[in-house]
Amino acid sequence: MQRISIILGAAVLAALVKPAAAADAEHGKALFVACAACHQEKPDALGPSLKGVLGRESAALDDFRYSNPMKRANLVWDEANLREYIADPQAKVKGNRMPYDGLHDPKDVDDIVEYIKTYK
């Protein structure tokens, strides 16, 4: 009887669990348009360039004036750090200057990170 309950429980759980949707770089590119308002390839841009940011250390570009909290953050922008920062910049690097509240939909965050992986 216990074995049947375990099998039934596993079957119900399997039916309820949906596979995670794959990240969508094209949707991420569309969302990134808002980011590109500040993160441009110009010397007077409000934010640093995000081209090739994946794998880069925080505050690593010589041609951008980073906040002291970002300089002290000592991060490497891997996928996990990018996700956390995009979702809530102030929680990830308290006191940073980015005037952005964060992106609260985890799927949108995944999509932007997927796009950033191609943005070189």
Secondary structure by P-SEA (a helix, b strand, c coil): caaaaaaaaaaaaaaaccccccccaaaaaaaaccccccccccccccccccccccccccccccccccccccccccccccaaaaaaaaaccccccccccccccccccaaaaaaaaaaaaacc
